[in-house]
C-alpha cells in the first residue's frame, strides 16, 4: 500500500498552523488563558481565515489515517491507538497542562501562591478558582481535548466496523455516488452548515466531551468521512479536480464572514441573517478543506528526509506547544514589545523549544510513550523498522 505523503504534509502543516493560531489567541479579544496588553480585534480577520476549518481538516486526515492503520493492523487497531493516545492524554493533563491553568489564575484572579502549591490544588480538583460565578474546572485537558475526542471516535469507529463489517464498503459506495461532480462541494458544506445552524445555540462549543453536541456533529462526521473515502480513487480525483473552485468559494465565504462580523460587531444581527451566515460558515469550512486536500494531491509531494523527521515530531510538538506559548508570552511581557515584533518572536520560540524538546524526548525510552511516540525502532535482519507516525 502506497503511503499518502500528501496527507502527511497536510497533517504536519495543519498542526503547524495550530501553533500559529494559538499564538494569535494571545493577541485577539476572544477569551483565552492569558492575554497580551495589546489584545484587540486587529488580528481577528486573519484568525477567521482558518478558524472554521483547521480542526475539521485534522479530524478528516485522522480519519483517513485510521483507515490505513485499521487495514494494516486489523484486530490490533484499538490497542495500538489507545497506547498511542491515552498515555499522552493522562501525562499531559497531570504535567504539561497545569502551567497553563496556573498562569491563568495568576493573570485573571491575582493568585499569589507558588506553582507547586497550585499544582497540589490542581491535582486535588480544587474548584474554588472562580470569578463572577465562573469557576475553573481542574484538572483540565485544555488543548488536549483533541486527543480525547480522537480516542473516543476511534472506539466508535472500531465498534461499528466490528458489528457491521460490510457497512464500510456500502457507505463508501454511497458517498462516491453522493459526492460525484459538484456534489463533492455541495453536500458536505450543506451538512456542516445545517449542523451549525441547528446545534450551535443549543450546545455551544465546550470541548468537554459529554456536552459538546455541535462539535461532535461536525468533527465525528468529517472523521468518519475521512475514514470512508481513504481508499476512494473517485472522491480523491474529484477533490483534485475541484481545488480551484473550492479555493474561490472558501475565499468568498471568508470575505462574507468578515463583513458580517465587522458589520455587526456592536449590534445583534437579524435572526435570518445569522442563520444564513452559519450556512456560509459551513461553506467556508468544507470548501477550504477540499482546496487544501486538492492542491496537496495535485502537487503530490514525495517522501523526504524532512517529512520523515516532521511526521513523528508532530504529536510531541502538539502536546507541548500551548504550555510553551503561555510561559513564553508571559516571559516576554515585561519587555512590552510591539505585537508586530513579539508575535513572530513568540512563534519562533515556540517551534524552537518544542522541537528541541522533541530531540530529547525521542532519545529517552521512558518518555517516548508519554508523548505519543512508539517504542524506539528496533533492528530486524539488519534493517531499521520505521515507527508509525503519530496521530
Secondary structure, 3 states (H helix, E strand, C coil): CCCCHHHHHHHHHHHHHHHHHHHHHCCECCCCCCCCCCCECCCHHHHHHHHCCHHHHHHHHHHHHHHHHHHHHHHHHHHHHHHHHHHHHHHHHHHHCHHHHHHHHHHHHCCCCCHHHHHHHHHCCCCCCEECCEECCCCCCHHHHHHHHHHHHHHHHHHHHHHCCCHHHHHHHHHHHHCCCCHHHHHHHHHHHHHHHHHHHHHCCCCCCCCCHHHHHHHHHHHHHHHHHCCCHHHHHHHHHCHHHHHHHHHHHHHHHHHHHHHCCCCCCCHHHHHHHHHHHHHHHHHHHHHHHHHHHHHCCCCCHHHHHHHHHHHHHHHHHHHHHHHHHHHHHCCCCCHHHHHHHHHHHHHHHHHHHHHHHCCCHHHHHHHCCCCCCCEECCEECCCCCCC
